[in-house]
């Protein structure tokens, strides 16, 4: 039960951070593009492959972090683990 809960929490944390991070990152990239003055020379194009790679990376990092926490907790009860920290 605890592993399923941690997996779901990992997915929800990833989605929440991506909902905020991807639009803000895109806006930041566009503002840098406009500020550099390249608007007349080059069109603004979103780098879809790096965005996709970062999305996958966020899911992997949060999942590994949650699994590390679950493995640390495996030997004792949840209350003992919380009290120990």
PyMOL Python script that loads the backbone (N, CA, C, O; Angstrom):
from pymol import cmd

cmd.read_pdbstr("""\
ATOM      1  N   UNK A   1       0.803  -1.190   0.000  1.00  0.00           N
ATOM      2  CA  UNK A   1       0.000   0.000   0.000  1.00  0.00           C
ATOM      3  C   UNK A   1       0.852   1.262   0.000  1.00  0.00           C
ATOM      4  O   UNK A   1       0.531   2.243  -0.671  1.00  0.00           O
ATOM      5  N   UNK A   2       1.947   1.223   0.766  1.00  0.00           N
ATOM      6  CA  UNK A   2       2.773   2.433   0.866  1.00  0.00           C
ATOM      7  C   UNK A   2       3.482   2.710  -0.454  1.00  0.00           C
ATOM      8  O   UNK A   2       3.650   3.872  -0.826  1.00  0.00           O
ATOM      9  N   UNK A   3       3.900   1.672  -1.166  1.00  0.00           N
ATOM     10  CA  UNK A   3       4.562   1.877  -2.466  1.00  0.00           C
ATOM     11  C   UNK A   3       3.617   2.496  -3.486  1.00  0.00           C
ATOM     12  O   UNK A   3       4.009   3.383  -4.244  1.00  0.00           O
ATOM     13  N   UNK A   4       2.366   2.027  -3.507  1.00  0.00           N
ATOM     14  CA  UNK A   4       1.388   2.612  -4.437  1.00  0.00           C
ATOM     15  C   UNK A   4       1.155   4.083  -4.114  1.00  0.00           C
ATOM     16  O   UNK A   4       1.052   4.917  -5.014  1.00  0.00           O
ATOM     17  N   UNK A   5       1.074   4.393  -2.826  1.00  0.00           N
ATOM     18  CA  UNK A   5       0.862   5.776  -2.417  1.00  0.00           C
ATOM     19  C   UNK A   5       2.059   6.648  -2.817  1.00  0.00           C
ATOM     20  O   UNK A   5       1.882   7.766  -3.301  1.00  0.00           O
ATOM     21  N   UNK A   6       3.265   6.136  -2.614  1.00  0.00           N
ATOM     22  CA  UNK A   6       4.455   6.903  -2.986  1.00  0.00           C
ATOM     23  C   UNK A   6       4.575   7.072  -4.495  1.00  0.00           C
ATOM     24  O   UNK A   6       4.994   8.129  -4.967  1.00  0.00           O
ATOM     25  N   UNK A   7       4.213   6.044  -5.255  1.00  0.00           N
ATOM     26  CA  UNK A   7       4.234   6.169  -6.722  1.00  0.00           C
ATOM     27  C   UNK A   7       3.253   7.247  -7.185  1.00  0.00           C
ATOM     28  O   UNK A   7       3.582   8.070  -8.039  1.00  0.00           O
ATOM     29  N   UNK A   8       2.051   7.232  -6.616  1.00  0.00           N
ATOM     30  CA  UNK A   8       1.061   8.248  -6.984  1.00  0.00           C
ATOM     31  C   UNK A   8       1.525   9.639  -6.580  1.00  0.00           C
ATOM     32  O   UNK A   8       1.354  10.597  -7.333  1.00  0.00           O
ATOM     33  N   UNK A   9       2.107   9.749  -5.400  1.00  0.00           N
ATOM     34  CA  UNK A   9       2.616  11.046  -4.946  1.00  0.00           C
ATOM     35  C   UNK A   9       3.731  11.541  -5.854  1.00  0.00           C
ATOM     36  O   UNK A   9       3.819  12.734  -6.144  1.00  0.00           O
ATOM     37  N   UNK A  10       4.575  10.633  -6.299  1.00  0.00           N
ATOM     38  CA  UNK A  10       5.656  11.002  -7.208  1.00  0.00           C
ATOM     39  C   UNK A  10       5.104  11.536  -8.532  1.00  0.00           C
ATOM     40  O   UNK A  10       5.601  12.535  -9.052  1.00  0.00           O
ATOM     41  N   UNK A  11       4.092  10.884  -9.070  1.00  0.00           N
ATOM     42  CA  UNK A  11       3.478  11.340 -10.321  1.00  0.00           C
ATOM     43  C   UNK A  11       2.808  12.701 -10.120  1.00  0.00           C
ATOM     44  O   UNK A  11       2.954  13.597 -10.951  1.00  0.00           O
ATOM     45  N   UNK A  12       2.076  12.851  -9.016  1.00  0.00           N
ATOM     46  CA  UNK A  12       1.382  14.115  -8.771  1.00  0.00           C
ATOM     47  C   UNK A  12       2.357  15.276  -8.564  1.00  0.00           C
ATOM     48  O   UNK A  12       2.115  16.382  -9.046  1.00  0.00           O
ATOM     49  N   UNK A  13       3.444  15.029  -7.857  1.00  0.00           N
ATOM     50  CA  UNK A  13       4.456  16.078  -7.667  1.00  0.00           C
ATOM     51  C   UNK A  13       5.091  16.466  -9.001  1.00  0.00           C
ATOM     52  O   UNK A  13       5.327  17.646  -9.263  1.00  0.00           O
ATOM     53  N   UNK A  14       5.364  15.472  -9.836  1.00  0.00           N
ATOM     54  CA  UNK A  14       5.960  15.743 -11.146  1.00  0.00           C
ATOM     55  C   UNK A  14       5.016  16.571 -12.009  1.00  0.00           C
ATOM     56  O   UNK A  14       5.427  17.561 -12.614  1.00  0.00           O
ATOM     57  N   UNK A  15       3.760  16.167 -12.063  1.00  0.00           N
ATOM     58  CA  UNK A  15       2.787  16.873 -12.897  1.00  0.00           C
ATOM     59  C   UNK A  15       2.597  18.301 -12.401  1.00  0.00           C
ATOM     60  O   UNK A  15       2.530  19.237 -13.197  1.00  0.00           O
ATOM     61  N   UNK A  16       2.512  18.465 -11.083  1.00  0.00           N
ATOM     62  CA  UNK A  16       2.322  19.811 -10.525  1.00  0.00           C
ATOM     63  C   UNK A  16       3.499  20.721 -10.871  1.00  0.00           C
ATOM     64  O   UNK A  16       3.307  21.881 -11.235  1.00  0.00           O
ATOM     65  N   UNK A  17       4.702  20.198 -10.758  1.00  0.00           N
ATOM     66  CA  UNK A  17       5.867  21.035 -11.065  1.00  0.00           C
ATOM     67  C   UNK A  17       5.961  21.335 -12.558  1.00  0.00           C
ATOM     68  O   UNK A  17       6.383  22.425 -12.943  1.00  0.00           O
ATOM     69  N   UNK A  18       5.576  20.385 -13.395  1.00  0.00           N
ATOM     70  CA  UNK A  18       5.639  20.613 -14.841  1.00  0.00           C
ATOM     71  C   UNK A  18       4.570  21.590 -15.318  1.00  0.00           C
ATOM     72  O   UNK A  18       4.798  22.356 -16.255  1.00  0.00           O
ATOM     73  N   UNK A  19       3.402  21.563 -14.673  1.00  0.00           N
ATOM     74  CA  UNK A  19       2.336  22.500 -15.044  1.00  0.00           C
ATOM     75  C   UNK A  19       2.789  23.940 -14.801  1.00  0.00           C
ATOM     76  O   UNK A  19       2.414  24.851 -15.539  1.00  0.00           O
ATOM     77  N   UNK A  20       3.577  24.129 -13.787  1.00  0.00           N
ATOM     78  CA  UNK A  20       4.093  25.465 -13.496  1.00  0.00           C
ATOM     79  C   UNK A  20       5.391  25.752 -14.261  1.00  0.00           C
ATOM     80  O   UNK A  20       5.570  26.853 -14.781  1.00  0.00           O
ATOM     81  N   UNK A  21       6.285  24.779 -14.331  1.00  0.00           N
ATOM     82  CA  UNK A  21       7.622  25.003 -14.880  1.00  0.00           C
ATOM     83  C   UNK A  21       7.693  25.153 -16.386  1.00  0.00           C
ATOM     84  O   UNK A  21       8.414  26.017 -16.884  1.00  0.00           O
ATOM     85  N   UNK A  22       6.957  24.327 -17.126  1.00  0.00           N
ATOM     86  CA  UNK A  22       7.057  24.384 -18.599  1.00  0.00           C
ATOM     87  C   UNK A  22       6.548  25.717 -19.151  1.00  0.00           C
ATOM     88  O   UNK A  22       7.239  26.327 -19.967  1.00  0.00           O
ATOM     89  N   UNK A  23       5.367  26.195 -18.740  1.00  0.00           N
ATOM     90  CA  UNK A  23       4.938  27.507 -19.253  1.00  0.00           C
ATOM     91  C   UNK A  23       5.854  28.659 -18.834  1.00  0.00           C
ATOM     92  O   UNK A  23       6.135  29.553 -19.632  1.00  0.00           O
ATOM     93  N   UNK A  24       6.320  28.635 -17.578  1.00  0.00           N
ATOM     94  CA  UNK A  24       7.214  29.709 -17.144  1.00  0.00           C
ATOM     95  C   UNK A  24       8.554  29.646 -17.882  1.00  0.00           C
ATOM     96  O   UNK A  24       9.114  30.687 -18.228  1.00  0.00           O
ATOM     97  N   UNK A  25       9.067  28.455 -18.124  1.00  0.00           N
ATOM     98  CA  UNK A  25      10.305  28.316 -18.886  1.00  0.00           C
ATOM     99  C   UNK A  25      10.150  28.777 -20.322  1.00  0.00           C
ATOM    100  O   UNK A  25      11.041  29.417 -20.880  1.00  0.00           O
ATOM    101  N   UNK A  26       9.018  28.451 -20.912  1.00  0.00           N
ATOM    102  CA  UNK A  26       8.741  28.883 -22.286  1.00  0.00           C
ATOM    103  C   UNK A  26       8.629  30.403 -22.353  1.00  0.00           C
ATOM    104  O   UNK A  26       9.162  31.035 -23.265  1.00  0.00           O
ATOM    105  N   UNK A  27       7.933  30.979 -21.381  1.00  0.00           N
ATOM    106  CA  UNK A  27       7.813  32.434 -21.336  1.00  0.00           C
ATOM    107  C   UNK A  27       9.177  33.087 -21.149  1.00  0.00           C
ATOM    108  O   UNK A  27       9.481  34.092 -21.792  1.00  0.00           O
ATOM    109  N   UNK A  28       9.991  32.524 -20.277  1.00  0.00           N
ATOM    110  CA  UNK A  28      11.331  33.054 -20.072  1.00  0.00           C
ATOM    111  C   UNK A  28      12.183  32.983 -21.328  1.00  0.00           C
ATOM    112  O   UNK A  28      12.913  33.923 -21.641  1.00  0.00           O
ATOM    113  N   UNK A  29      12.091  31.866 -22.051  1.00  0.00           N
ATOM    114  CA  UNK A  29      12.851  31.732 -23.294  1.00  0.00           C
ATOM    115  C   UNK A  29      12.390  32.754 -24.329  1.00  0.00           C
ATOM    116  O   UNK A  29      13.209  33.319 -25.054  1.00  0.00           O
ATOM    117  N   UNK A  30      11.081  32.992 -24.399  1.00  0.00           N
ATOM    118  CA  UNK A  30      10.557  33.956 -25.353  1.00  0.00           C
ATOM    119  C   UNK A  30      10.994  35.377 -24.997  1.00  0.00           C
ATOM    120  O   UNK A  30      11.344  36.168 -25.873  1.00  0.00           O
ATOM    121  N   UNK A  31      10.967  35.689 -23.698  1.00  0.00           N
ATOM    122  CA  UNK A  31      11.399  37.025 -23.281  1.00  0.00           C
ATOM    123  C   UNK A  31      12.888  37.239 -23.553  1.00  0.00           C
ATOM    124  O   UNK A  31      13.293  38.333 -23.946  1.00  0.00           O
ATOM    125  N   UNK A  32      13.702  36.209 -23.348  1.00  0.00           N
ATOM    126  CA  UNK A  32      15.125  36.317 -23.694  1.00  0.00           C
ATOM    127  C   UNK A  32      15.306  36.500 -25.197  1.00  0.00           C
ATOM    128  O   UNK A  32      16.149  37.284 -25.634  1.00  0.00           O
ATOM    129  N   UNK A  33      14.524  35.786 -25.978  1.00  0.00           N
ATOM    130  CA  UNK A  33      14.579  35.908 -27.439  1.00  0.00           C
ATOM    131  C   UNK A  33      14.256  37.338 -27.864  1.00  0.00           C
ATOM    132  O   UNK A  33      14.953  37.927 -28.690  1.00  0.00           O
ATOM    133  N   UNK A  34      13.192  37.884 -27.286  1.00  0.00           N
ATOM    134  CA  UNK A  34      12.816  39.258 -27.631  1.00  0.00           C
ATOM    135  C   UNK A  34      13.864  40.261 -27.144  1.00  0.00           C
ATOM    136  O   UNK A  34      14.168  41.229 -27.841  1.00  0.00           O
ATOM    137  N   UNK A  35      14.406  40.034 -25.970  1.00  0.00           N
ATOM    138  CA  UNK A  35      15.387  40.945 -25.409  1.00  0.00           C
ATOM    139  C   UNK A  35      16.708  40.948 -26.156  1.00  0.00           C
ATOM    140  O   UNK A  35      17.416  41.956 -26.146  1.00  0.00           O
ATOM    141  N   UNK A  36      17.057  39.845 -26.803  1.00  0.00           N
ATOM    142  CA  UNK A  36      18.315  39.758 -27.538  1.00  0.00           C
ATOM    143  C   UNK A  36      18.218  40.431 -28.905  1.00  0.00           C
ATOM    144  O   UNK A  36      19.241  40.688 -29.539  1.00  0.00           O
ATOM    145  N   UNK A  37      17.017  40.716 -29.359  1.00  0.00           N
ATOM    146  CA  UNK A  37      16.855  41.425 -30.617  1.00  0.00           C
ATOM    147  C   UNK A  37      16.946  40.553 -31.852  1.00  0.00           C
ATOM    148  O   UNK A  37      17.211  41.061 -32.942  1.00  0.00           O
ATOM    149  N   UNK A  38      16.734  39.255 -31.711  1.00  0.00           N
ATOM    150  CA  UNK A  38      16.796  38.360 -32.866  1.00  0.00           C
ATOM    151  C   UNK A  38      15.466  38.264 -33.602  1.00  0.00           C
ATOM    152  O   UNK A  38      15.344  37.489 -34.550  1.00  0.00           O
ATOM    153  N   UNK A  39      14.493  39.017 -33.193  1.00  0.00           N
ATOM    154  CA  UNK A  39      13.150  38.891 -33.762  1.00  0.00           C
ATOM    155  C   UNK A  39      13.130  39.124 -35.267  1.00  0.00           C
ATOM    156  O   UNK A  39      12.323  38.510 -35.964  1.00  0.00           O
ATOM    157  N   UNK A  40      13.984  39.985 -35.784  1.00  0.00           N
ATOM    158  CA  UNK A  40      13.985  40.272 -37.219  1.00  0.00           C
ATOM    159  C   UNK A  40      14.741  39.214 -38.001  1.00  0.00           C
ATOM    160  O   UNK A  40      14.435  38.982 -39.171  1.00  0.00           O
ATOM    161  N   UNK A  41      15.730  38.563 -37.382  1.00  0.00           N
ATOM    162  CA  UNK A  41      16.585  37.630 -38.108  1.00  0.00           C
ATOM    163  C   UNK A  41      16.089  36.186 -38.071  1.00  0.00           C
ATOM    164  O   UNK A  41      16.037  35.519 -39.105  1.00  0.00           O
ATOM    165  N   UNK A  42      15.730  35.711 -36.897  1.00  0.00           N
ATOM    166  CA  UNK A  42      15.344  34.307 -36.725  1.00  0.00           C
ATOM    167  C   UNK A  42      13.966  34.200 -36.092  1.00  0.00           C
ATOM    168  O   UNK A  42      13.633  34.986 -35.205  1.00  0.00           O
ATOM    169  N   UNK A  43      13.159  33.240 -36.532  1.00  0.00           N
ATOM    170  CA  UNK A  43      11.853  33.049 -35.887  1.00  0.00           C
ATOM    171  C   UNK A  43      12.017  32.321 -34.555  1.00  0.00           C
ATOM    172  O   UNK A  43      12.950  31.541 -34.370  1.00  0.00           O
ATOM    173  N   UNK A  44      11.103  32.587 -33.639  1.00  0.00           N
ATOM    174  CA  UNK A  44      11.123  31.891 -32.350  1.00  0.00           C
ATOM    175  C   UNK A  44      10.522  30.509 -32.540  1.00  0.00           C
ATOM    176  O   UNK A  44       9.382  30.379 -32.985  1.00  0.00           O
ATOM    177  N   UNK A  45      11.291  29.471 -32.202  1.00  0.00           N
ATOM    178  CA  UNK A  45      10.840  28.083 -32.334  1.00  0.00           C
ATOM    179  C   UNK A  45      11.037  27.387 -30.989  1.00  0.00           C
ATOM    180  O   UNK A  45      12.107  27.468 -30.385  1.00  0.00           O
ATOM    181  N   UNK A  46       9.996  26.709 -30.533  1.00  0.00           N
ATOM    182  CA  UNK A  46      10.118  25.966 -29.282  1.00  0.00           C
ATOM    183  C   UNK A  46      10.938  24.696 -29.499  1.00  0.00           C
ATOM    184  O   UNK A  46      10.712  23.980 -30.474  1.00  0.00           O
ATOM    185  N   UNK A  47      11.868  24.413 -28.625  1.00  0.00           N
ATOM    186  CA  UNK A  47      12.663  23.182 -28.735  1.00  0.00           C
ATOM    187  C   UNK A  47      11.898  22.003 -28.118  1.00  0.00           C
ATOM    188  O   UNK A  47      12.075  21.696 -26.939  1.00  0.00           O
ATOM    189  N   UNK A  48      11.063  21.358 -28.904  1.00  0.00           N
ATOM    190  CA  UNK A  48      10.177  20.321 -28.371  1.00  0.00           C
ATOM    191  C   UNK A  48      10.926  19.119 -27.815  1.00  0.00           C
ATOM    192  O   UNK A  48      10.526  18.581 -26.783  1.00  0.00           O
ATOM    193  N   UNK A  49      11.983  18.687 -28.456  1.00  0.00           N
ATOM    194  CA  UNK A  49      12.718  17.517 -27.968  1.00  0.00           C
ATOM    195  C   UNK A  49      13.364  17.777 -26.609  1.00  0.00           C
ATOM    196  O   UNK A  49      13.217  16.938 -25.721  1.00  0.00           O
ATOM    197  N   UNK A  50      14.071  18.889 -26.394  1.00  0.00           N
ATOM    198  CA  UNK A  50      14.610  19.151 -25.051  1.00  0.00           C
ATOM    199  C   UNK A  50      13.520  19.314 -23.983  1.00  0.00           C
ATOM    200  O   UNK A  50      13.719  18.920 -22.833  1.00  0.00           O
ATOM    201  N   UNK A  51      12.383  19.885 -24.352  1.00  0.00           N
ATOM    202  CA  UNK A  51      11.282  20.003 -23.390  1.00  0.00           C
ATOM    203  C   UNK A  51      10.805  18.616 -22.995  1.00  0.00           C
ATOM    204  O   UNK A  51      10.588  18.351 -21.813  1.00  0.00           O
ATOM    205  N   UNK A  52      10.638  17.729 -23.966  1.00  0.00           N
ATOM    206  CA  UNK A  52      10.206  16.358 -23.696  1.00  0.00           C
ATOM    207  C   UNK A  52      11.237  15.630 -22.827  1.00  0.00           C
ATOM    208  O   UNK A  52      10.868  14.901 -21.906  1.00  0.00           O
ATOM    209  N   UNK A  53      12.525  15.826 -23.117  1.00  0.00           N
ATOM    210  CA  UNK A  53      13.574  15.182 -22.320  1.00  0.00           C
ATOM    211  C   UNK A  53      13.550  15.674 -20.872  1.00  0.00           C
ATOM    212  O   UNK A  53      13.761  14.890 -19.947  1.00  0.00           O
ATOM    213  N   UNK A  54      13.298  16.941 -20.679  1.00  0.00           N
ATOM    214  CA  UNK A  54      13.216  17.488 -19.318  1.00  0.00           C
ATOM    215  C   UNK A  54      11.996  16.947 -18.572  1.00  0.00           C
ATOM    216  O   UNK A  54      12.072  16.674 -17.374  1.00  0.00           O
ATOM    217  N   UNK A  55      10.883  16.793 -19.271  1.00  0.00           N
ATOM    218  CA  UNK A  55       9.683  16.223 -18.650  1.00  0.00           C
ATOM    219  C   UNK A  55       9.970  14.802 -18.170  1.00  0.00           C
ATOM    220  O   UNK A  55       9.624  14.445 -17.044  1.00  0.00           O
ATOM    221  N   UNK A  56      10.593  14.001 -19.008  1.00  0.00           N
ATOM    222  CA  UNK A  56      10.952  12.632 -18.626  1.00  0.00           C
ATOM    223  C   UNK A  56      11.933  12.663 -17.451  1.00  0.00           C
ATOM    224  O   UNK A  56      11.808  11.866 -16.522  1.00  0.00           O
ATOM    225  N   UNK A  57      12.897  13.566 -17.485  1.00  0.00           N
ATOM    226  CA  UNK A  57      13.871  13.684 -16.411  1.00  0.00           C
ATOM    227  C   UNK A  57      13.228  14.030 -15.076  1.00  0.00           C
ATOM    228  O   UNK A  57      13.633  13.502 -14.040  1.00  0.00           O
ATOM    229  N   UNK A  58      12.229  14.913 -15.085  1.00  0.00           N
ATOM    230  CA  UNK A  58      11.536  15.276 -13.853  1.00  0.00           C
ATOM    231  C   UNK A  58      10.830  14.057 -13.268  1.00  0.00           C
ATOM    232  O   UNK A  58      10.892  13.821 -12.062  1.00  0.00           O
ATOM    233  N   UNK A  59      10.159  13.282 -14.120  1.00  0.00           N
ATOM    234  CA  UNK A  59       9.484  12.077 -13.637  1.00  0.00           C
ATOM    235  C   UNK A  59      10.483  11.081 -13.055  1.00  0.00           C
ATOM    236  O   UNK A  59      10.211  10.467 -12.023  1.00  0.00           O
ATOM    237  N   UNK A  60      11.618  10.915 -13.691  1.00  0.00           N
ATOM    238  CA  UNK A  60      12.622   9.966 -13.207  1.00  0.00           C
ATOM    239  C   UNK A  60      13.195  10.416 -11.866  1.00  0.00           C
ATOM    240  O   UNK A  60      13.315   9.608 -10.945  1.00  0.00           O
ATOM    241  N   UNK A  61      13.547  11.689 -11.746  1.00  0.00           N
ATOM    242  CA  UNK A  61      14.139  12.184 -10.503  1.00  0.00           C
ATOM    243  C   UNK A  61      13.160  12.064  -9.340  1.00  0.00           C
ATOM    244  O   UNK A  61      13.550  11.625  -8.258  1.00  0.00           O
ATOM    245  N   UNK A  62      11.904  12.440  -9.535  1.00  0.00           N
ATOM    246  CA  UNK A  62      10.948  12.350  -8.433  1.00  0.00           C
ATOM    247  C   UNK A  62      10.655  10.894  -8.079  1.00  0.00           C
ATOM    248  O   UNK A  62      10.473  10.575  -6.904  1.00  0.00           O
ATOM    249  N   UNK A  63      10.607  10.012  -9.068  1.00  0.00           N
ATOM    250  CA  UNK A  63      10.352   8.596  -8.782  1.00  0.00           C
ATOM    251  C   UNK A  63      11.514   7.981  -8.009  1.00  0.00           C
ATOM    252  O   UNK A  63      11.294   7.240  -7.050  1.00  0.00           O
ATOM    253  N   UNK A  64      12.745   8.279  -8.416  1.00  0.00           N
ATOM    254  CA  UNK A  64      13.913   7.740  -7.713  1.00  0.00           C
ATOM    255  C   UNK A  64      13.949   8.263  -6.275  1.00  0.00           C
ATOM    256  O   UNK A  64      14.278   7.514  -5.356  1.00  0.00           O
ATOM    257  N   UNK A  65      13.618   9.520  -6.075  1.00  0.00           N
ATOM    258  CA  UNK A  65      13.597  10.085  -4.734  1.00  0.00           C
ATOM    259  C   UNK A  65      12.565   9.391  -3.859  1.00  0.00           C
ATOM    260  O   UNK A  65      12.840   9.078  -2.700  1.00  0.00           O
ATOM    261  N   UNK A  66      11.396   9.151  -4.398  1.00  0.00           N
ATOM    262  CA  UNK A  66      10.351   8.471  -3.628  1.00  0.00           C
ATOM    263  C   UNK A  66      10.738   7.020  -3.322  1.00  0.00           C
ATOM    264  O   UNK A  66      10.467   6.527  -2.227  1.00  0.00           O
ATOM    265  N   UNK A  67      11.360   6.345  -4.266  1.00  0.00           N
ATOM    266  CA  UNK A  67      11.765   4.962  -4.028  1.00  0.00           C
ATOM    267  C   UNK A  67      12.880   4.888  -2.986  1.00  0.00           C
ATOM    268  O   UNK A  67      12.935   3.939  -2.204  1.00  0.00           O
ATOM    269  N   UNK A  68      13.754   5.872  -2.972  1.00  0.00           N
ATOM    270  CA  UNK A  68      14.794   5.929  -1.946  1.00  0.00           C
ATOM    271  C   UNK A  68      14.157   6.082  -0.558  1.00  0.00           C
ATOM    272  O   UNK A  68      14.571   5.430   0.401  1.00  0.00           O
ATOM    273  N   UNK A  69      13.161   6.940  -0.471  1.00  0.00           N
ATOM    274  CA  UNK A  69      12.467   7.124   0.806  1.00  0.00           C
ATOM    275  C   UNK A  69      11.750   5.843   1.227  1.00  0.00           C
ATOM    276  O   UNK A  69      11.737   5.501   2.410  1.00  0.00           O
ATOM    277  N   UNK A  70      11.157   5.139   0.276  1.00  0.00           N
ATOM    278  CA  UNK A  70      10.458   3.895   0.593  1.00  0.00           C
ATOM    279  C   UNK A  70      11.442   2.821   1.057  1.00  0.00           C
ATOM    280  O   UNK A  70      11.133   2.064   1.978  1.00  0.00           O
ATOM    281  N   UNK A  71      12.597   2.743   0.448  1.00  0.00           N
ATOM    282  CA  UNK A  71      13.585   1.744   0.851  1.00  0.00           C
ATOM    283  C   UNK A  71      14.162   2.051   2.230  1.00  0.00           C
ATOM    284  O   UNK A  71      14.454   1.130   2.992  1.00  0.00           O
ATOM    285  N   UNK A  72      14.327   3.311   2.556  1.00  0.00           N
ATOM    286  CA  UNK A  72      14.798   3.683   3.896  1.00  0.00           C
ATOM    287  C   UNK A  72      13.776   3.318   4.952  1.00  0.00           C
ATOM    288  O   UNK A  72      14.135   2.976   6.079  1.00  0.00           O
ATOM    289  N   UNK A  73      12.525   3.388   4.600  1.00  0.00           N
ATOM    290  CA  UNK A  73      11.441   3.133   5.535  1.00  0.00           C
ATOM    291  C   UNK A  73      11.138   1.651   5.671  1.00  0.00           C
ATOM    292  O   UNK A  73      10.437   1.263   6.605  1.00  0.00           O
ATOM    293  N   UNK A  74      11.633   0.818   4.788  1.00  0.00           N
ATOM    294  CA  UNK A  74      11.268  -0.587   4.732  1.00  0.00           C
ATOM    295  C   UNK A  74      11.553  -1.336   6.040  1.00  0.00           C
ATOM    296  O   UNK A  74      10.785  -2.222   6.415  1.00  0.00           O
ATOM    297  N   UNK A  75      12.625  -1.003   6.728  1.00  0.00           N
ATOM    298  CA  UNK A  75      13.031  -1.750   7.909  1.00  0.00           C
ATOM    299  C   UNK A  75      12.180  -1.456   9.140  1.00  0.00           C
ATOM    300  O   UNK A  75      12.057  -2.319  10.009  1.00  0.00           O
ATOM    301  N   UNK A  76      11.602  -0.296   9.240  1.00  0.00           N
ATOM    302  CA  UNK A  76      10.839   0.074  10.432  1.00  0.00           C
ATOM    303  C   UNK A  76       9.439   0.519  10.078  1.00  0.00           C
ATOM    304  O   UNK A  76       9.026   0.466   8.919  1.00  0.00           O
ATOM    305  N   UNK A  77       8.722   0.952  11.080  1.00  0.00           N
ATOM    306  CA  UNK A  77       7.391   1.470  10.832  1.00  0.00           C
ATOM    307  C   UNK A  77       7.485   2.927  10.392  1.00  0.00           C
ATOM    308  O   UNK A  77       8.535   3.557  10.520  1.00  0.00           O
ATOM    309  N   UNK A  78       6.412   3.439   9.887  1.00  0.00           N
ATOM    310  CA  UNK A  78       6.397   4.816   9.408  1.00  0.00           C
ATOM    311  C   UNK A  78       6.643   5.786  10.568  1.00  0.00           C
ATOM    312  O   UNK A  78       7.396   6.748  10.420  1.00  0.00           O
ATOM    313  N   UNK A  79       6.020   5.541  11.704  1.00  0.00           N
ATOM    314  CA  UNK A  79       6.191   6.438  12.851  1.00  0.00           C
ATOM    315  C   UNK A  79       7.621   6.439  13.349  1.00  0.00           C
ATOM    316  O   UNK A  79       8.155   7.492  13.697  1.00  0.00           O
ATOM    317  N   UNK A  80       8.255   5.263  13.390  1.00  0.00           N
ATOM    318  CA  UNK A  80       9.653   5.205  13.835  1.00  0.00           C
ATOM    319  C   UNK A  80      10.567   5.951  12.881  1.00  0.00           C
ATOM    320  O   UNK A  80      11.514   6.608  13.313  1.00  0.00           O
ATOM    321  N   UNK A  81      10.293   5.859  11.590  1.00  0.00           N
ATOM    322  CA  UNK A  81      11.105   6.557  10.606  1.00  0.00           C
ATOM    323  C   UNK A  81      10.967   8.066  10.761  1.00  0.00           C
ATOM    324  O   UNK A  81      11.959   8.793  10.698  1.00  0.00           O
ATOM    325  N   UNK A  82       9.737   8.539  10.963  1.00  0.00           N
ATOM    326  CA  UNK A  82       9.509   9.978  11.127  1.00  0.00           C
ATOM    327  C   UNK A  82      10.162  10.475  12.410  1.00  0.00           C
ATOM    328  O   UNK A  82      10.785  11.537  12.411  1.00  0.00           O
ATOM    329  N   UNK A  83      10.033   9.736  13.485  1.00  0.00           N
ATOM    330  CA  UNK A  83      10.647  10.150  14.759  1.00  0.00           C
ATOM    331  C   UNK A  83      12.158  10.160  14.672  1.00  0.00           C
ATOM    332  O   UNK A  83      12.809  10.987  15.310  1.00  0.00           O
ATOM    333  N   UNK A  84      12.729   9.251  13.891  1.00  0.00           N
ATOM    334  CA  UNK A  84      14.179   9.163  13.764  1.00  0.00           C
ATOM    335  C   UNK A  84      14.778  10.345  13.041  1.00  0.00           C
ATOM    336  O   UNK A  84      15.949  10.664  13.249  1.00  0.00           O
ATOM    337  N   UNK A  85      14.001  11.007  12.192  1.00  0.00           N
ATOM    338  CA  UNK A  85      14.518  12.155  11.447  1.00  0.00           C
ATOM    339  C   UNK A  85      14.375  13.377  12.291  1.00  0.00           C
ATOM    340  O   UNK A  85      14.747  14.470  11.864  1.00  0.00           O
TER     341      UNK A  85
END
""", "prot")
cmd.dss("prot")
cmd.show_as("cartoon", "prot")
cmd.util.cbc("prot")
cmd.orient("prot")
